[in-house]
């Protein structure tokens, strides 16, 4: 699944958007370096909550893989604060704001520090 396909699946998934994110994470980590670059080639063009989330995931995964993130991730962000757990309490929101990894925080997306961890 490419990043642009992930965005489509995230938007179609509604409240179950995390499945598409997890699938993209798994696909990215299974790919070789060339495959990883191919998965993130197609740009996401406009800002938006889910666009910011996918761009942050791409940025973080590229950092993890020690490959350069595509330039498009620098222009994509969430125009309003986006919390991956929409029904979270005020205390949890504060915690997420503090512990979100930089690729997420700079895009106005707030997740736990272990958001990319998979079992």
C-alpha positions as CSV (number, residue, x, y, z in Angstrom):
1,X,0.0,0.0,0.0
2,X,1.5,3.4,-1.0
3,X,1.1,6.5,1.1
4,X,-1.6,7.9,-1.2
5,X,-3.5,4.6,-1.1
6,X,-3.2,4.7,2.7
7,X,-4.8,8.1,2.8
8,X,-7.7,6.9,0.7
9,X,-8.1,3.9,3.0
10,X,-7.8,6.0,6.1
11,X,-10.6,8.4,4.8
12,X,-12.8,5.4,3.9
13,X,-12.2,3.7,7.2
14,X,-13.9,6.3,9.4
15,X,-13.4,5.6,13.0
16,X,-11.4,2.5,12.1
17,X,-8.7,4.5,10.2
18,X,-5.9,2.9,12.3
19,X,-6.1,-0.4,10.3
20,X,-5.0,1.4,7.2
21,X,-2.1,3.1,9.0
22,X,-1.0,-0.2,10.5
23,X,-1.1,-1.9,7.1
24,X,1.0,0.9,5.6
25,X,3.5,0.7,8.5
26,X,3.8,-3.1,7.9
27,X,4.2,-2.8,4.2
28,X,6.8,-0.1,4.5
29,X,8.9,-2.1,7.0
30,X,8.7,-5.2,4.9
31,X,10.0,-3.4,1.8
32,X,13.6,-3.0,0.8
33,X,15.1,0.5,0.4
34,X,13.9,0.9,-3.2
35,X,10.5,-0.4,-2.3
36,X,10.3,2.0,0.7
37,X,11.0,4.9,-1.6
38,X,8.4,3.8,-4.1
39,X,5.7,3.6,-1.4
40,X,6.2,7.3,-0.6
41,X,6.8,8.7,-4.0
42,X,3.2,9.9,-4.8
43,X,2.7,13.2,-3.0
44,X,-0.1,14.2,-0.8
45,X,-0.9,17.7,-1.9
46,X,-3.3,19.4,0.5
47,X,-3.3,19.9,4.2
48,X,-5.8,18.0,6.3
49,X,-6.1,16.0,9.5
50,X,-5.6,12.6,7.9
51,X,-3.1,14.0,5.4
52,X,-1.1,15.3,8.3
53,X,-1.2,12.0,10.0
54,X,-0.1,10.1,6.9
55,X,2.7,12.6,6.2
56,X,3.9,12.3,9.8
57,X,3.9,8.5,9.5
58,X,5.9,8.7,6.3
59,X,8.4,11.1,7.8
60,X,8.9,9.0,10.9
61,X,9.2,5.8,9.0
62,X,11.8,7.3,6.6
63,X,13.7,8.6,9.6
64,X,13.6,5.1,11.2
65,X,14.8,3.5,7.9
66,X,17.5,6.2,7.6
67,X,16.3,7.2,4.1
68,X,15.5,10.7,3.0
69,X,11.8,11.6,3.4
70,X,10.1,12.8,0.2
71,X,10.0,16.6,0.0
72,X,6.2,16.7,-0.1
73,X,6.0,15.7,3.6
74,X,7.3,19.1,4.5
75,X,4.2,20.9,3.1
76,X,1.5,18.6,4.5
77,X,0.1,19.1,8.0
78,X,-3.1,19.1,10.0
79,X,-4.6,22.6,10.0
80,X,-6.1,21.9,13.5
81,X,-4.8,19.8,16.3
82,X,-5.5,16.1,15.5
83,X,-5.4,13.5,18.3
84,X,-5.2,9.9,17.1
85,X,-7.6,9.0,20.0
86,X,-10.6,11.3,19.4
87,X,-12.4,10.4,22.6
88,X,-9.4,11.1,24.9
89,X,-9.6,13.1,28.1
90,X,-8.0,16.5,28.6
91,X,-5.1,14.8,30.6
92,X,-4.5,12.3,27.8
93,X,-4.5,15.1,25.2
94,X,-1.8,17.0,27.3
95,X,0.2,13.8,27.5
96,X,0.0,13.2,23.8
97,X,1.0,16.8,23.1
98,X,4.1,16.3,25.3
99,X,5.2,12.8,24.1
100,X,4.3,12.9,20.4
101,X,7.4,12.3,18.2
102,X,8.7,15.4,16.4
103,X,7.5,14.3,12.9
104,X,3.9,14.2,14.3
105,X,4.1,17.2,16.6
106,X,5.4,19.6,13.8
107,X,2.4,18.6,11.7
108,X,-0.1,19.3,14.5
109,X,-0.8,15.6,15.0
110,X,-0.6,14.1,18.4
111,X,0.0,10.4,19.1
112,X,1.7,8.3,21.8
113,X,5.5,8.1,21.6
114,X,5.2,4.4,20.6
115,X,2.6,5.0,17.9
116,X,4.6,3.2,15.2
117,X,5.3,0.1,17.4
118,X,3.7,-3.1,16.1
119,X,3.5,-6.4,17.8
